[in-house]
Amino acid sequence: MTHSEDFLRKLAKEKVIGDFYPFDTGDLDKVEDYIRQVVDRLKSNHTINVEADFDYYGSGFASYISIRISKRDNSDSIIKMDKNRITKDTKGILLYISNLAPYWYYGGSEWSLTTENGKFASGSSGYIFPTDINKYDTAKWNNDIEKIKFTLSHFKYNLLTKEELEKSLDFEINIASNLIDGKPRVFDCFFHWED
């Protein structure tokens, strides 16, 4: 296994781990401030919309910050209008940036947002799993994906691979998460969320 049992257990217990600032402080708030800098840098790409969720889907705790990336020109979205109601269904890119260790992952995802009279009415956020890394239109996204990778690398974040995330754990562990399906995997240690 690429990551040690001790390292994965610390992630599962929501311990901040790393050998550079802010991870070396063990302070989750400082890591989230660091991720806000990453998000601000991602927003400097004027071809994409960047929406980060620092509220953990509105409740509970997530070991990552979910960031929705969509095309600014809406070429990845279908917009439906009905009187004062607008629904936007998007097939974009979802990033999971760990707030516990300097690692990240991404994949194709879908989400929707409905507004009524200009105010939020409902929506869905979408999730990703290891197999979602190839579930997007590569021709449409290749340039932006490379810019995203460059930005995360600049901030010393390591991109995890599908193969390492899919590995089942070879030890017993309890992980508080709404996303686990079956036996816990390396993915579940890095990216877990409990409502």
C-alpha positions as a Python dict, from the first residue, in 0.01 Angstrom:
ca = {
    (1, 'M'): (0, 0, 0),
    (2, 'T'): (134, 343, -93),
    (3, 'H'): (19, 508, 230),
    (4, 'S'): (101, 359, 570),
    (5, 'E'): (-162, 220, 803),
    (6, 'D'): (-66, 481, 1063),
    (7, 'F'): (-112, 766, 812),
    (8, 'L'): (-452, 637, 696),
    (9, 'R'): (-570, 586, 1056),
    (10, 'K'): (-479, 947, 1137),
    (11, 'L'): (-680, 1068, 838),
    (12, 'A'): (-976, 855, 948),
    (13, 'K'): (-953, 1017, 1294),
    (14, 'E'): (-951, 1361, 1125),
    (15, 'K'): (-598, 1455, 1226),
    (16, 'V'): (-421, 1722, 1020),
    (17, 'I'): (-93, 1577, 885),
    (18, 'G'): (190, 1730, 681),
    (19, 'D'): (545, 1855, 688),
    (20, 'F'): (493, 2212, 563),
    (21, 'Y'): (280, 2509, 667),
    (22, 'P'): (-9, 2502, 744),
    (23, 'F'): (-30, 2121, 775),
    (24, 'D'): (259, 2108, 1023),
    (25, 'T'): (52, 2319, 1266),
    (26, 'G'): (-222, 2056, 1297),
    (27, 'D'): (-473, 2345, 1281),
    (28, 'L'): (-776, 2281, 1058),
    (29, 'D'): (-867, 2652, 1040),
    (30, 'K'): (-522, 2740, 905),
    (31, 'V'): (-550, 2463, 644),
    (32, 'E'): (-890, 2595, 536),
    (33, 'D'): (-740, 2944, 498),
    (34, 'Y'): (-470, 2787, 281),
    (35, 'I'): (-734, 2615, 67),
    (36, 'R'): (-910, 2952, 27),
    (37, 'Q'): (-586, 3076, -132),
    (38, 'V'): (-593, 2776, -368),
    (39, 'V'): (-955, 2858, -459),
    (40, 'D'): (-868, 3224, -522),
    (41, 'R'): (-587, 3115, -756),
    (42, 'L'): (-823, 2877, -940),
    (43, 'K'): (-1065, 3167, -986),
    (44, 'S'): (-798, 3358, -1180),
    (45, 'N'): (-873, 3127, -1475),
    (46, 'H'): (-1138, 3334, -1654),
    (47, 'T'): (-1281, 3043, -1855),
    (48, 'I'): (-1424, 2863, -1550),
    (49, 'N'): (-1657, 2919, -1256),
    (50, 'V'): (-1520, 2799, -922),
    (51, 'E'): (-1758, 2728, -632),
    (52, 'A'): (-1607, 2597, -310),
    (53, 'D'): (-1813, 2448, -25),
    (54, 'F'): (-1652, 2535, 307),
    (55, 'D'): (-1978, 2449, 489),
    (56, 'Y'): (-1942, 2071, 441),
    (57, 'Y'): (-2269, 2038, 249),
    (58, 'G'): (-2441, 2249, 514),
    (59, 'S'): (-2386, 2013, 808),
    (60, 'G'): (-2152, 1768, 974),
    (61, 'F'): (-1784, 1749, 886),
    (62, 'A'): (-1598, 1650, 570),
    (63, 'S'): (-1230, 1564, 546),
    (64, 'Y'): (-1216, 1767, 226),
    (65, 'I'): (-1341, 2082, 60),
    (66, 'S'): (-1561, 2012, -241),
    (67, 'I'): (-1507, 2250, -533),
    (68, 'R'): (-1737, 2260, -835),
    (69, 'I'): (-1575, 2373, -1158),
    (70, 'S'): (-1797, 2466, -1453),
    (71, 'K'): (-1749, 2647, -1781),
    (72, 'R'): (-1809, 3021, -1763),
    (73, 'D'): (-1969, 3011, -2109),
    (74, 'N'): (-2224, 2750, -1983),
    (75, 'S'): (-2117, 2503, -2254),
    (76, 'D'): (-2135, 2226, -1990),
    (77, 'S'): (-2482, 2325, -1867),
    (78, 'I'): (-2847, 2302, -1966),
    (79, 'I'): (-3054, 2598, -1851),
    (80, 'K'): (-3433, 2567, -1827),
    (81, 'M'): (-3660, 2865, -1764),
    (82, 'D'): (-4020, 2849, -1646),
    (83, 'K'): (-4169, 3186, -1552),
    (84, 'N'): (-3967, 3308, -1251),
    (85, 'R'): (-3791, 2973, -1204),
    (86, 'I'): (-3450, 2895, -1357),
    (87, 'T'): (-3285, 2552, -1332),
    (88, 'K'): (-2924, 2500, -1436),
    (89, 'D'): (-2805, 2137, -1474),
    (90, 'T'): (-2428, 2113, -1505),
    (91, 'K'): (-2190, 1833, -1608),
    (92, 'G'): (-1863, 1972, -1479),
    (93, 'I'): (-1556, 1883, -1279),
    (94, 'L'): (-1560, 1826, -904),
    (95, 'L'): (-1243, 1862, -698),
    (96, 'Y'): (-1193, 1714, -353),
    (97, 'I'): (-913, 1899, -175),
    (98, 'S'): (-819, 1734, 152),
    (99, 'N'): (-821, 1960, 455),
    (100, 'L'): (-624, 1700, 654),
    (101, 'A'): (-323, 1636, 428),
    (102, 'P'): (-185, 1789, 105),
    (103, 'Y'): (-369, 1557, -134),
    (104, 'W'): (-650, 1603, -386),
    (105, 'Y'): (-859, 1422, -645),
    (106, 'Y'): (-1104, 1514, -918),
    (107, 'G'): (-1362, 1369, -1151),
    (108, 'G'): (-1661, 1437, -1369),
    (109, 'S'): (-1979, 1510, -1178),
    (110, 'E'): (-2327, 1651, -1221),
    (111, 'W'): (-2513, 1902, -1009),
    (112, 'S'): (-2808, 2135, -1038),
    (113, 'L'): (-2923, 2469, -904),
    (114, 'T'): (-3274, 2611, -913),
    (115, 'T'): (-3359, 2972, -837),
    (116, 'E'): (-3698, 3133, -810),
    (117, 'N'): (-3728, 3511, -844),
    (118, 'G'): (-3349, 3524, -825),
    (119, 'K'): (-3329, 3340, -489),
    (120, 'F'): (-3203, 2989, -421),
    (121, 'A'): (-3487, 2734, -429),
    (122, 'S'): (-3314, 2393, -444),
    (123, 'G'): (-3007, 2213, -568),
    (124, 'S'): (-2792, 1903, -566),
    (125, 'S'): (-2418, 1899, -512),
    (126, 'G'): (-2288, 1578, -667),
    (127, 'Y'): (-2010, 1353, -538),
    (128, 'I'): (-1712, 1177, -690),
    (129, 'F'): (-1553, 838, -636),
    (130, 'P'): (-1227, 690, -772),
    (131, 'T'): (-1389, 575, -1099),
    (132, 'D'): (-1513, 928, -1182),
    (133, 'I'): (-1171, 1059, -1285),
    (134, 'N'): (-1241, 984, -1653),
    (135, 'K'): (-1609, 1081, -1657),
    (136, 'Y'): (-1586, 1416, -1832),
    (137, 'D'): (-1547, 1544, -2186),
    (138, 'T'): (-1167, 1550, -2224),
    (139, 'A'): (-1175, 1762, -2540),
    (140, 'K'): (-1375, 2029, -2358),
    (141, 'W'): (-1178, 2017, -2033),
    (142, 'N'): (-814, 1928, -2116),
    (143, 'N'): (-668, 2282, -2101),
    (144, 'D'): (-853, 2371, -1781),
    (145, 'I'): (-761, 2041, -1614),
    (146, 'E'): (-394, 2109, -1685),
    (147, 'K'): (-424, 2458, -1531),
    (148, 'I'): (-600, 2312, -1226),
    (149, 'K'): (-326, 2051, -1185),
    (150, 'F'): (-59, 2321, -1213),
    (151, 'T'): (-231, 2534, -947),
    (152, 'L'): (-267, 2248, -700),
    (153, 'S'): (95, 2146, -761),
    (154, 'H'): (206, 2504, -697),
    (155, 'F'): (41, 2480, -353),
    (156, 'K'): (223, 2145, -294),
    (157, 'Y'): (-92, 1932, -322),
    (158, 'N'): (-37, 1580, -457),
    (159, 'L'): (-287, 1431, -702),
    (160, 'L'): (-397, 1086, -587),
    (161, 'T'): (-444, 810, -844),
    (162, 'K'): (-752, 603, -912),
    (163, 'E'): (-552, 284, -845),
    (164, 'E'): (-432, 387, -500),
    (165, 'L'): (-775, 520, -396),
    (166, 'E'): (-959, 203, -504),
    (167, 'K'): (-745, -25, -283),
    (168, 'S'): (-934, -193, -1),
    (169, 'L'): (-779, -145, 340),
    (170, 'D'): (-594, -451, 470),
    (171, 'F'): (-678, -362, 830),
    (172, 'E'): (-997, -302, 1029),
    (173, 'I'): (-1102, 57, 1082),
    (174, 'N'): (-1410, 260, 1168),
    (175, 'I'): (-1463, 568, 954),
    (176, 'A'): (-1757, 799, 1018),
    (177, 'S'): (-1887, 859, 667),
    (178, 'N'): (-2207, 868, 463),
    (179, 'L'): (-2013, 781, 147),
    (180, 'I'): (-1873, 434, 226),
    (181, 'D'): (-2018, 152, 21),
    (182, 'G'): (-1894, -189, 136),
    (183, 'K'): (-1546, -244, 281),
    (184, 'P'): (-1356, 83, 344),
    (185, 'R'): (-1096, 181, 84),
    (186, 'V'): (-805, 421, 86),
    (187, 'F'): (-1046, 672, -76),
    (188, 'D'): (-1264, 663, 238),
    (189, 'C'): (-972, 758, 464),
    (190, 'F'): (-890, 1063, 252),
    (191, 'F'): (-1244, 1170, 162),
    (192, 'H'): (-1514, 1107, 419),
    (193, 'W'): (-1817, 1305, 520),
    (194, 'E'): (-2066, 1256, 801),
    (195, 'D'): (-2394, 1443, 827),
}
